[in-house]
Amino acid sequence: EEWMGMSQDDTGGEHSWETLKTNVQNHIRGLNFKYRVDLRENEVTYKNNLGTFLDAHTVETTDKKGKKGTVTFSRCLIAVGGRPTPLDC
Protein backbone atom coordinates (compact mmCIF):
# COMPACT_ATOMS: atom_id res chain seq x y z
CA GLU A 1 0.00 0.00 0.00
CA GLU A 2 1.25 3.50 -0.81
CA TRP A 3 0.55 6.67 1.11
CA MET A 4 1.94 10.09 0.24
CA GLY A 5 4.27 8.50 -2.29
CA MET A 6 6.03 6.08 0.06
CA SER A 7 5.53 2.33 0.14
CA GLN A 8 4.23 1.10 3.50
CA ASP A 9 5.44 -2.47 3.12
CA ASP A 10 8.88 -4.14 3.21
CA THR A 11 9.76 -3.42 -0.46
CA GLY A 12 12.58 -1.04 0.38
CA GLY A 13 10.50 2.11 0.78
CA GLU A 14 10.57 3.25 -2.83
CA HIS A 15 9.21 6.75 -3.47
CA SER A 16 6.80 7.80 -6.23
CA TRP A 17 6.48 11.51 -6.98
CA GLU A 18 3.38 10.84 -9.09
CA THR A 19 1.65 9.06 -6.18
CA LEU A 20 2.69 11.84 -3.80
CA LYS A 21 1.31 14.52 -6.15
CA THR A 22 -1.97 12.66 -6.68
CA ASN A 23 -2.48 12.00 -2.96
CA VAL A 24 -1.73 15.62 -1.97
CA GLN A 25 -4.08 16.98 -4.65
CA ASN A 26 -6.86 14.60 -3.57
CA HIS A 27 -6.37 15.60 0.07
CA ILE A 28 -6.64 19.31 -0.83
CA ARG A 29 -9.77 18.66 -2.94
CA GLY A 30 -11.34 16.91 0.06
CA LEU A 31 -10.51 19.82 2.37
CA ASN A 32 -11.91 22.37 -0.10
CA PHE A 33 -15.13 20.35 -0.46
CA LYS A 34 -15.54 20.22 3.33
CA TYR A 35 -14.94 23.99 3.61
CA ARG A 36 -17.63 24.72 1.02
CA VAL A 37 -20.11 22.38 2.75
CA ASP A 38 -19.40 24.08 6.10
CA LEU A 39 -19.97 27.52 4.54
CA ARG A 40 -23.24 26.40 2.92
CA GLU A 41 -24.49 24.85 6.18
CA ASN A 42 -23.81 28.15 7.95
CA GLU A 43 -25.59 30.15 5.21
CA VAL A 44 -22.39 31.91 4.09
CA THR A 45 -22.29 33.05 0.48
CA TYR A 46 -19.02 32.07 -1.20
CA LYS A 47 -17.98 33.84 -4.39
CA ASN A 48 -14.77 33.07 -6.24
CA ASN A 49 -14.72 36.35 -8.19
CA LEU A 50 -12.62 39.43 -8.71
CA GLY A 51 -14.05 42.43 -6.88
CA THR A 52 -13.86 46.21 -6.94
CA PHE A 53 -15.34 48.42 -4.24
CA LEU A 54 -17.93 50.84 -5.59
CA ASP A 55 -18.61 52.34 -2.16
CA ALA A 56 -18.35 51.38 1.52
CA HIS A 57 -21.09 48.73 1.22
CA THR A 58 -21.04 47.63 -2.43
CA VAL A 59 -18.62 45.51 -4.44
CA GLU A 60 -18.74 44.94 -8.19
CA THR A 61 -17.83 41.32 -8.94
CA THR A 62 -16.51 39.70 -12.11
CA ASP A 63 -16.52 35.92 -12.54
CA LYS A 64 -14.10 33.89 -14.67
CA LYS A 65 -16.42 34.18 -17.70
CA GLY A 66 -16.46 37.98 -17.44
CA LYS A 67 -20.00 38.22 -16.06
CA LYS A 68 -20.38 41.22 -13.77
CA GLY A 69 -22.62 41.63 -10.75
CA THR A 70 -22.86 43.64 -7.55
CA VAL A 71 -23.01 42.64 -3.92
CA THR A 72 -24.35 44.96 -1.24
CA PHE A 73 -23.64 44.22 2.42
CA SER A 74 -23.53 45.64 5.92
CA ARG A 75 -20.48 43.50 6.81
CA CYS A 76 -18.09 41.72 4.48
CA LEU A 77 -15.17 39.32 4.84
CA ILE A 78 -12.74 39.32 1.96
CA ALA A 79 -10.15 36.54 1.88
CA VAL A 80 -7.36 37.04 -0.62
CA GLY A 81 -4.76 34.55 -1.63
CA GLY A 82 -2.59 33.48 -4.46
CA ARG A 83 -1.42 30.49 -6.36
CA PRO A 84 2.01 29.03 -5.62
CA THR A 85 4.68 30.45 -7.92
CA PRO A 86 8.01 28.75 -8.65
CA LEU A 87 11.02 30.70 -7.47
CA ASP A 88 13.79 31.70 -9.89
CA CYS A 89 16.67 30.22 -7.90
Backbone as a printed PyTorch tensor [residue, N CA C, xyz], in Angstrom:
tensor([[[  0.8520,  -1.1760,   0.0000],
         [  0.0000,   0.0000,   0.0000],
         [  0.8940,   1.2340,   0.0000]],

        [[  0.4850,   2.2620,  -0.7660],
         [  1.2530,   3.5010,  -0.8090],
         [  0.4540,   4.6400,  -0.2060]],

        [[  1.1650,   5.4890,   0.5270],
         [  0.5530,   6.6740,   1.1130],
         [  1.5380,   7.8140,   0.9750]],

        [[  1.1080,   8.9060,   0.4460],
         [  1.9410,  10.0900,   0.2360],
         [  3.2300,   9.7590,  -0.5150]],

        [[  3.1550,   8.7950,  -1.4250],
         [  4.2750,   8.5010,  -2.2920],
         [  5.2660,   7.4950,  -1.7580]],

        [[  5.0860,   7.0360,  -0.5370],
         [  6.0270,   6.0750,   0.0560],
         [  5.3320,   4.7380,   0.2500]],

        [[  6.0450,   3.6740,  -0.0540],
         [  5.5330,   2.3250,   0.1420],
         [  5.4780,   2.0220,   1.6360]],

        [[  4.4020,   1.4030,   2.0790],
         [  4.2300,   1.0970,   3.5000],
         [  4.5110,  -0.3710,   3.8090]],

        [[  5.1230,  -1.0750,   2.8640],
         [  5.4430,  -2.4730,   3.1220],
         [  6.9660,  -2.6510,   3.1640]],

        [[  7.4400,  -3.8600,   3.0900],
         [  8.8760,  -4.1420,   3.2070],
         [  9.5660,  -4.2190,   1.8410]],

        [[  9.1600,  -3.3720,   0.8790],
         [  9.7630,  -3.4190,  -0.4590],
         [ 10.9280,  -2.4550,  -0.6000]],

        [[ 11.4410,  -1.9340,   0.4690],
         [ 12.5790,  -1.0350,   0.3810],
         [ 12.1990,   0.4330,   0.4480]],

        [[ 10.9380,   0.7260,   0.6090],
         [ 10.4990,   2.1120,   0.7770],
         [ 10.7070,   2.9800,  -0.4430]],

        [[ 10.4150,   2.4490,  -1.6260],
         [ 10.5680,   3.2480,  -2.8350],
         [  9.5780,   4.4070,  -2.8350]],

        [[ 10.0050,   5.5250,  -3.4480],
         [  9.2060,   6.7490,  -3.4730],
         [  8.6610,   6.9920,  -4.8710]],

        [[  7.4170,   7.4650,  -4.9500],
         [  6.8020,   7.7990,  -6.2330],
         [  6.2910,   9.2320,  -6.1690]],

        [[  6.9260,  10.1210,  -6.9460],
         [  6.4760,  11.5140,  -6.9830],
         [  5.0600,  11.6150,  -7.5260]],

        [[  4.7270,  10.7990,  -8.4960],
         [  3.3820,  10.8390,  -9.0910],
         [  2.3270,  10.4720,  -8.0480]],

        [[  2.5890,   9.4400,  -7.2440],
         [  1.6540,   9.0560,  -6.1830],
         [  1.5550,  10.1590,  -5.1390]],

        [[  2.6910,  10.7370,  -4.7720],
         [  2.6920,  11.8410,  -3.8010],
         [  1.8370,  12.9940,  -4.3060]],

        [[  2.0620,  13.4080,  -5.5670],
         [  1.3140,  14.5230,  -6.1460],
         [ -0.1820,  14.2250,  -6.1680]],

        [[ -0.5580,  13.0450,  -6.6070],
         [ -1.9700,  12.6580,  -6.6810],
         [ -2.6110,  12.6550,  -5.2940]],

        [[ -1.9250,  12.0810,  -4.3210],
         [ -2.4820,  12.0020,  -2.9650],
         [ -2.6220,  13.3760,  -2.3240]],

        [[ -1.6430,  14.2630,  -2.5250],
         [ -1.7310,  15.6170,  -1.9700],
         [ -2.8840,  16.3700,  -2.6250]],

        [[ -2.9900,  16.2930,  -3.9540],
         [ -4.0780,  16.9810,  -4.6460],
         [ -5.4490,  16.4620,  -4.2100]],

        [[ -5.5900,  15.1600,  -4.0350],
         [ -6.8640,  14.6000,  -3.5750],
         [ -7.1830,  15.0540,  -2.1550]],

        [[ -6.1630,  15.1360,  -1.3070],
         [ -6.3670,  15.6030,   0.0710],
         [ -6.8550,  17.0520,   0.0680]],

        [[ -6.2410,  17.8980,  -0.7510],
         [ -6.6430,  19.3100,  -0.8270],
         [ -8.0550,  19.4390,  -1.3820]],

        [[ -8.3940,  18.6380,  -2.4090],
         [ -9.7690,  18.6630,  -2.9420],
         [-10.7860,  18.3100,  -1.8550]],

        [[-10.4470,  17.3000,  -1.0380],
         [-11.3360,  16.9080,   0.0550],
         [-11.5130,  18.0130,   1.0780]],

        [[-10.4120,  18.6950,   1.4230],
         [-10.5050,  19.8210,   2.3660],
         [-11.3700,  20.9350,   1.7910]],

        [[-11.1280,  21.2970,   0.5260],
         [-11.9080,  22.3680,  -0.1000],
         [-13.3870,  22.0290,  -0.1500]],

        [[-13.7180,  20.7710,  -0.4370],
         [-15.1260,  20.3510,  -0.4560],
         [-15.7510,  20.5230,   0.9260]],

        [[-15.0330,  20.0890,   1.9590],
         [-15.5450,  20.2210,   3.3260],
         [-15.7490,  21.6920,   3.7010]],

        [[-14.8030,  22.5560,   3.3040],
         [-14.9410,  23.9870,   3.6080],
         [-16.1950,  24.5600,   2.9580]],

        [[-16.4400,  24.1960,   1.7040],
         [-17.6330,  24.7210,   1.0220],
         [-18.9130,  24.2030,   1.6610]],

        [[-18.9390,  22.9380,   2.0620],
         [-20.1120,  22.3810,   2.7460],
         [-20.3390,  23.1270,   4.0600]],

        [[-19.2730,  23.3490,   4.8230],
         [-19.4030,  24.0820,   6.0950],
         [-19.9520,  25.4880,   5.8690]],

        [[-19.4590,  26.1780,   4.8390],
         [-19.9650,  27.5190,   4.5400],
         [-21.4550,  27.4650,   4.1980]],

        [[-21.8340,  26.5190,   3.3380],
         [-23.2380,  26.3970,   2.9220],
         [-24.1390,  26.1000,   4.1220]],

        [[-23.6880,  25.1950,   5.0040],
         [-24.4900,  24.8470,   6.1800],
         [-24.6740,  26.0320,   7.1190]],

        [[-23.7220,  26.9640,   7.1030],
         [-23.8120,  28.1480,   7.9550],
         [-24.3440,  29.3680,   7.2050]],

        [[-24.9450,  29.1250,   6.0260],
         [-25.5860,  30.1480,   5.2130],
         [-24.6480,  31.2920,   4.8510]],

        [[-23.3820,  30.9360,   4.5390],
         [-22.3900,  31.9070,   4.0940],
         [-22.3150,  31.8360,   2.5760]],

        [[-22.3970,  32.9960,   1.9260],
         [-22.2950,  33.0510,   0.4790],
         [-20.8290,  33.1110,   0.0830]],

        [[-20.4050,  32.1400,  -0.7220],
         [-19.0230,  32.0730,  -1.1980],
         [-18.9960,  32.4700,  -2.6600]],

        [[-18.1420,  33.4350,  -2.9980],
         [-17.9820,  33.8400,  -4.3940],
         [-16.5000,  33.8170,  -4.7260]],

        [[-16.1540,  33.1110,  -5.7730],
         [-14.7720,  33.0720,  -6.2410],
         [-14.6720,  34.0130,  -7.4350]],

        [[-14.6910,  35.3220,  -7.1580],
         [-14.7200,  36.3520,  -8.1880],
         [-13.6900,  37.4300,  -7.8810]],

        [[-13.3930,  38.2160,  -8.9170],
         [-12.6190,  39.4320,  -8.7070],
         [-13.5900,  40.5060,  -8.2470]],

        [[-13.1440,  41.4080,  -7.3870],
         [-14.0480,  42.4310,  -6.8760],
         [-13.4180,  43.8060,  -6.8450]],

        [[-14.2660,  44.8110,  -7.0200],
         [-13.8630,  46.2110,  -6.9380],
         [-14.8910,  46.9400,  -6.0910]],

        [[-14.4120,  47.6580,  -5.0660],
         [-15.3450,  48.4160,  -4.2400],
         [-15.9220,  49.5750,  -5.0330]],

        [[-17.2510,  49.6950,  -5.0000],
         [-17.9320,  50.8410,  -5.5940],
         [-18.1830,  51.9040,  -4.5410]],

        [[-18.4770,  51.4610,  -3.3130],
         [-18.6130,  52.3440,  -2.1580],
         [-18.3700,  51.5060,  -0.9120]],

        [[-18.6650,  52.0480,   0.2540],
         [-18.3520,  51.3800,   1.5170],
         [-19.1400,  50.0820,   1.7280]],

        [[-20.2520,  49.9070,   1.0070],
         [-21.0860,  48.7320,   1.2190],
         [-21.4450,  47.9830,  -0.0680]],

        [[-20.7290,  48.2650,  -1.1520],
         [-21.0350,  47.6260,  -2.4330],
         [-19.7460,  47.2280,  -3.1480]],

        [[-19.7520,  46.0000,  -3.6600],
         [-18.6210,  45.5060,  -4.4440],
         [-19.1480,  45.0620,  -5.7990]],

        [[-18.4420,  45.4660,  -6.8620],
         [-18.7420,  44.9430,  -8.1880],
         [-17.8970,  43.6920,  -8.3670]],

        [[-18.5350,  42.5880,  -8.7750],
         [-17.8310,  41.3220,  -8.9420],
         [-17.7470,  40.9510, -10.4180]],

        [[-16.6720,  40.2210, -10.7530],
         [-16.5080,  39.7000, -12.1080],
         [-16.0890,  38.2440, -11.9910]],

        [[-16.8750,  37.3360, -12.6070],
         [-16.5200,  35.9170, -12.5370],
         [-15.5460,  35.5690, -13.6570]],

        [[-15.1190,  34.2940, -13.7160],
         [-14.0970,  33.8910, -14.6750],
         [-14.5660,  33.9580, -16.1200]],

        [[-15.8820,  34.0500, -16.3410],
         [-16.4150,  34.1790, -17.6970],
         [-16.6340,  35.6370, -18.0840]],

        [[-16.3140,  36.5610, -17.1670],
         [-16.4610,  37.9840, -17.4430],
         [-17.8000,  38.5670, -17.0430]],

        [[-18.6860,  37.7530, -16.4700],
         [-20.0030,  38.2210, -16.0570],
         [-19.8600,  39.0970, -14.8180]],

        [[-20.4680,  40.2770, -14.8730],
         [-20.3800,  41.2210, -13.7660],
         [-21.6540,  41.1970, -12.9250]],

        [[-21.4920,  41.5320, -11.6670],
         [-22.6150,  41.6340, -10.7500],
         [-22.2280,  42.5620,  -9.6100]],

        [[-23.1660,  42.8310,  -8.7250],
         [-22.8570,  43.6420,  -7.5530],
         [-23.3350,  42.9270,  -6.3090]],

        [[-22.6530,  43.1820,  -5.2190],
         [-23.0080,  42.6430,  -3.9180],
         [-23.0630,  43.8110,  -2.9490]],

        [[-24.1870,  43.9260,  -2.2530],
         [-24.3510,  44.9640,  -1.2430],
         [-24.4170,  44.2860,   0.1150]],

        [[-23.7840,  44.8810,   1.1230],
         [-23.6430,  44.2240,   2.4180],
         [-23.5130,  45.2550,   3.5250]],

        [[-23.8180,  44.8030,   4.7450],
         [-23.5260,  45.6380,   5.9150],
         [-22.1500,  45.2790,   6.4670]],

        [[-21.8060,  43.9720,   6.4020],
         [-20.4820,  43.4960,   6.8150],
         [-19.9700,  42.5350,   5.7560]],

        [[-18.6690,  42.5460,   5.5390],
         [-18.0950,  41.7180,   4.4830],
         [-16.7430,  41.1770,   4.9320]],

        [[-16.4850,  39.9160,   4.6150],
         [-15.1700,  39.3150,   4.8430],
         [-14.5780,  39.0090,   3.4810]],

        [[-13.4070,  39.5650,   3.2270],
         [-12.7360,  39.3220,   1.9610],
         [-11.4590,  38.5520,   2.2620]],

        [[-11.3500,  37.3710,   1.7020],
         [-10.1500,  36.5390,   1.8780],
         [ -9.3940,  36.5430,   0.5580]],

        [[ -8.1690,  37.0030,   0.5970],
         [ -7.3610,  37.0430,  -0.6190],
         [ -6.2450,  36.0190,  -0.5140]],

        [[ -5.8290,  35.5270,  -1.6120],
         [ -4.7580,  34.5470,  -1.6290],
         [ -4.1730,  34.4720,  -3.0160]],

        [[ -3.2220,  33.6210,  -3.1770],
         [ -2.5930,  33.4830,  -4.4640],
         [ -2.2170,  32.0470,  -4.7300]],

        [[ -1.8810,  31.7910,  -5.9500],
         [ -1.4170,  30.4860,  -6.3610],
         [  0.0810,  30.3880,  -6.1000]],

        [[  0.5620,  29.1980,  -5.7980],
         [  2.0070,  29.0310,  -5.6210],
         [  2.7430,  29.3780,  -6.9190]],

        [[  3.8710,  30.0460,  -6.7710],
         [  4.6760,  30.4490,  -7.9190],
         [  6.0840,  29.9170,  -7.7520]],

        [[  6.6290,  29.2290,  -8.7670],
         [  8.0060,  28.7460,  -8.6490],
         [  8.9900,  29.8920,  -8.4810]],

        [[ 10.0030,  29.6890,  -7.6750],
         [ 11.0250,  30.6960,  -7.4730],
         [ 12.0960,  30.5710,  -8.5530]],

        [[ 12.7180,  31.6870,  -8.8890],
         [ 13.7860,  31.7040,  -9.8940],
         [ 15.1480,  31.5330,  -9.2410]],

        [[ 15.3560,  30.4320,  -8.5310],
         [ 16.6690,  30.2170,  -7.8980],
         [ 17.0900,  28.7750,  -8.0350]]])
